[in-house]
Amino acid sequence: MPANQELPHPDIADVALTDVLFALSDPARLQIVRDLSSGPLEMAQCGATNPTLPKSTKSHLMKVLREAGVIRNEPRGRERLVSLRREELDATFPGLLDSVLGASRG
């Protein structure tokens, strides 16, 4: 897929809590969300804590998070910028991300 191709993102009104919880239930996907909680990253930087992760696996993890409405994955020149949909998720599911990210650190 070309780096400049737009990917579909669900409207926040169509995001189901069960899909978000499923996306956050996998340790590798949760780590990506933790990484993004500090701010957007280029796709290549996401998952930098696990450089042995195959590109196909990383792409699948990102796809699950994007389709669940947890992240945005948008073209930025030749790269892709990945960001957490924090404000939208906090407005729709108040306290969810704080709870999940807080519990995962403990």
Backbone bond lengths (Angstrom), bond angles and torsions (degrees), N, CA, C in turn:
res aa  C-N    CA-C-N  psi(-1)  N-CA   C-N-CA  omega(-1)  CA-C   N-CA-C  phi
1 M - - - 1.450 - - 1.523 108.64 -
2 P 1.325 117.09 128.83 1.463 119.72 177.67 1.527 111.42 -61.16
3 A 1.318 115.91 145.23 1.463 120.85 -177.30 1.523 112.29 -63.17
4 N 1.331 118.07 -25.97 1.467 120.14 -176.37 1.526 113.47 -90.83
5 Q 1.316 118.26 5.23 1.464 121.17 -179.16 1.528 110.65 -80.05
6 E 1.333 115.31 131.03 1.467 120.83 176.55 1.525 109.86 -71.42
7 L 1.309 116.89 139.99 1.459 122.50 175.81 1.521 108.78 -106.96
8 P 1.334 117.99 148.81 1.464 119.45 178.08 1.530 111.27 -72.91
9 H 1.315 115.30 138.80 1.458 122.75 176.04 1.524 107.81 -125.88
10 P 1.327 118.02 133.67 1.465 118.16 -179.62 1.527 111.69 -68.65
11 D 1.309 115.64 146.57 1.457 120.75 171.94 1.518 107.05 -65.10
12 I 1.309 117.81 140.94 1.471 120.83 -175.99 1.528 111.42 -59.26
13 A 1.332 117.47 -28.26 1.470 120.82 178.37 1.530 111.70 -67.49
14 D 1.331 116.68 -21.43 1.460 121.39 -179.85 1.525 113.39 -96.28
15 V 1.323 116.70 -0.98 1.468 121.00 -178.14 1.529 109.57 -79.98
16 A 1.335 115.52 125.51 1.472 121.09 -179.95 1.525 109.97 -95.67
17 L 1.321 115.57 139.89 1.461 120.77 178.39 1.525 111.00 -56.28
18 T 1.330 117.75 -40.29 1.469 120.43 -179.30 1.534 111.23 -62.36
19 D 1.327 117.83 -36.08 1.463 120.47 178.03 1.529 110.98 -68.36
20 V 1.323 116.40 -40.68 1.467 120.43 178.30 1.531 109.80 -64.14
21 L 1.328 116.57 -46.00 1.461 119.84 -179.95 1.525 111.51 -62.97
22 F 1.332 117.30 -40.07 1.463 120.30 176.79 1.527 110.05 -61.33
23 A 1.336 116.77 -46.09 1.465 120.36 -178.99 1.523 111.63 -61.09
24 L 1.321 116.99 -35.28 1.469 121.37 -178.52 1.527 112.63 -84.68
25 S 1.323 117.88 -5.86 1.461 120.77 -175.86 1.526 114.02 -79.57
26 D 1.316 117.35 -15.90 1.461 121.09 -179.32 1.534 109.37 -91.02
27 P 1.326 118.53 130.19 1.474 120.58 -177.85 1.536 113.90 -57.69
28 A 1.321 118.37 -37.79 1.466 120.27 -179.55 1.532 110.96 -69.38
29 R 1.324 116.74 -41.16 1.475 119.62 177.47 1.520 110.43 -68.07
30 L 1.316 116.90 -39.03 1.464 120.70 178.35 1.526 110.36 -62.48
31 Q 1.325 117.78 -37.75 1.465 121.04 177.73 1.523 110.81 -63.76
32 I 1.312 116.96 -39.16 1.464 120.29 177.25 1.529 109.76 -62.06
33 V 1.335 116.87 -44.06 1.466 120.82 178.54 1.529 110.14 -62.76
34 R 1.333 117.32 -41.41 1.470 120.60 176.15 1.525 110.18 -58.74
35 D 1.340 116.34 -45.84 1.465 120.65 179.40 1.528 110.97 -59.61
36 L 1.335 116.72 -39.05 1.458 121.67 -177.30 1.529 112.91 -80.23
37 S 1.313 118.03 -12.77 1.472 119.98 -177.73 1.529 111.60 -66.04
38 S 1.332 117.77 -18.60 1.467 121.77 177.40 1.519 112.39 -87.97
39 G 1.331 116.47 -11.80 1.461 120.47 179.96 1.510 110.87 141.86
40 P 1.338 116.73 169.17 1.468 121.36 -177.89 1.532 112.09 -60.88
41 L 1.319 114.55 151.84 1.463 121.56 177.17 1.519 109.14 -135.41
42 E 1.314 116.17 155.31 1.452 119.36 170.90 1.522 106.88 -71.80
43 M 1.311 116.32 148.11 1.464 122.21 -177.35 1.528 111.09 -48.88
44 A 1.326 117.07 -41.90 1.465 120.95 -177.55 1.526 112.03 -63.44
45 Q 1.341 117.87 -26.46 1.463 121.16 -178.81 1.527 112.40 -82.41
46 C 1.321 117.84 -24.64 1.458 121.17 -178.91 1.516 109.62 -67.01
47 G 1.292 116.24 133.17 1.453 120.03 -179.57 1.511 112.26 76.57
48 A 1.328 117.14 17.02 1.462 120.33 -179.62 1.527 111.26 -62.05
49 T 1.352 116.23 -18.89 1.457 119.22 178.36 1.524 110.76 -71.46
50 N 1.335 117.99 -14.63 1.453 121.88 178.39 1.535 108.80 -131.36
51 P 1.342 116.80 78.42 1.460 119.70 -177.13 1.527 113.94 -68.19
52 T 1.322 117.85 -12.46 1.468 120.65 -179.85 1.524 112.29 -83.98
53 L 1.321 117.32 -4.94 1.463 121.48 -179.18 1.529 109.77 -66.34
54 P 1.342 117.85 121.90 1.474 119.68 178.75 1.530 111.35 -60.13
55 K 1.327 115.69 148.57 1.464 121.44 -178.96 1.529 111.53 -58.11
56 S 1.343 116.85 -38.63 1.467 120.11 -179.34 1.530 111.23 -65.92
57 T 1.312 117.12 -37.18 1.471 121.03 178.42 1.519 109.83 -67.87
58 K 1.321 115.94 -44.43 1.467 120.71 179.14 1.527 110.44 -60.65
59 S 1.329 116.83 -42.19 1.463 120.95 178.81 1.525 110.82 -62.31
60 H 1.321 116.34 -40.78 1.468 119.85 178.99 1.526 111.11 -65.94
61 L 1.326 117.39 -42.36 1.470 120.63 178.40 1.528 110.18 -59.52
62 M 1.325 116.19 -43.68 1.467 121.06 179.65 1.524 111.07 -65.32
63 K 1.330 116.49 -39.25 1.466 120.41 -179.80 1.520 110.41 -63.05
64 V 1.323 117.90 -43.96 1.468 121.22 179.59 1.529 110.08 -61.95
65 L 1.328 116.98 -44.73 1.468 120.50 179.43 1.524 111.45 -64.54
66 R 1.337 116.75 -41.11 1.473 120.46 -179.72 1.518 111.15 -67.07
67 E 1.333 116.92 -46.94 1.463 120.25 -178.16 1.522 112.47 -67.59
68 A 1.333 117.41 -24.21 1.462 120.97 176.66 1.526 111.47 -82.08
69 G 1.336 116.95 -8.64 1.458 120.63 178.97 1.507 113.95 87.49
70 V 1.319 117.85 14.98 1.469 121.49 -176.74 1.528 111.79 -86.17
71 I 1.328 117.23 -35.13 1.464 120.25 -178.29 1.518 111.03 -129.24
72 R 1.330 114.73 164.53 1.460 123.10 169.16 1.521 106.08 -113.77
73 N 1.323 115.59 140.23 1.458 122.43 179.41 1.522 105.72 -130.59
74 E 1.340 115.61 101.40 1.460 120.09 -170.83 1.524 111.70 -123.59
75 P 1.336 115.91 147.39 1.464 119.49 179.10 1.524 111.27 -66.08
76 R 1.329 113.79 142.94 1.468 120.64 176.08 1.525 106.39 -146.79
77 G 1.319 114.55 90.36 1.461 119.22 -174.68 1.525 109.53 65.98
78 R 1.317 116.11 -127.37 1.469 120.79 179.13 1.519 112.04 -89.24
79 E 1.299 117.02 -4.05 1.462 122.33 -179.37 1.524 110.17 -107.84
80 R 1.330 115.62 179.99 1.465 121.98 173.94 1.523 106.84 -125.14
81 L 1.324 116.29 134.51 1.454 121.88 178.07 1.526 108.23 -100.84
82 V 1.320 115.99 125.12 1.459 122.09 -178.64 1.519 107.97 -109.61
83 S 1.339 115.88 130.56 1.459 119.90 -179.98 1.522 110.32 -138.00
84 L 1.307 114.86 151.55 1.453 122.77 176.69 1.530 108.21 -79.75
85 R 1.322 117.31 135.17 1.468 121.10 179.03 1.536 108.40 -84.59
86 R 1.303 115.73 53.50 1.465 123.27 -171.09 1.531 113.02 -58.03
87 E 1.317 117.45 -53.37 1.472 119.70 -176.52 1.526 111.39 -61.34
88 E 1.328 116.77 -43.56 1.466 120.63 -179.75 1.532 110.99 -65.31
89 L 1.339 116.18 -43.30 1.470 119.67 -179.53 1.527 110.95 -67.91
90 D 1.339 117.05 -40.28 1.470 120.13 178.59 1.525 111.55 -63.67
91 A 1.333 116.90 -36.84 1.467 120.36 179.16 1.528 111.05 -70.63
92 T 1.335 116.78 -35.84 1.461 121.33 -176.92 1.524 112.61 -84.13
93 F 1.331 115.90 -40.29 1.477 122.43 -178.61 1.527 108.59 -128.55
94 P 1.343 117.24 75.10 1.469 120.88 -174.73 1.539 112.75 -54.41
95 G 1.329 114.82 129.19 1.457 121.14 175.29 1.526 115.06 82.55
96 L 1.321 118.36 -8.38 1.464 120.41 -175.77 1.528 112.04 -61.90
97 L 1.323 117.05 -54.39 1.461 119.04 -177.73 1.528 111.98 -63.20
98 D 1.323 117.47 -41.11 1.467 119.87 177.48 1.518 110.75 -59.71
99 S 1.318 116.43 -42.67 1.468 120.92 -179.92 1.519 111.67 -65.16
100 V 1.308 116.53 -48.50 1.474 120.31 -177.30 1.522 110.76 -67.02
101 L 1.316 117.15 -46.43 1.466 119.92 -179.45 1.524 111.32 -67.87
102 G 1.328 117.26 -36.75 1.470 120.17 176.85 1.501 112.63 -66.53
103 A 1.331 117.05 -42.46 1.468 121.69 -179.81 1.520 110.60 -68.27
104 S 1.331 117.31 -34.31 1.459 119.35 -176.65 1.528 111.64 -72.99
105 R 1.320 117.30 -22.03 1.476 120.36 177.64 1.519 110.85 -79.84
106 G 1.325 115.71 -28.67 1.465 120.34 -177.24 1.452 110.53 -83.49
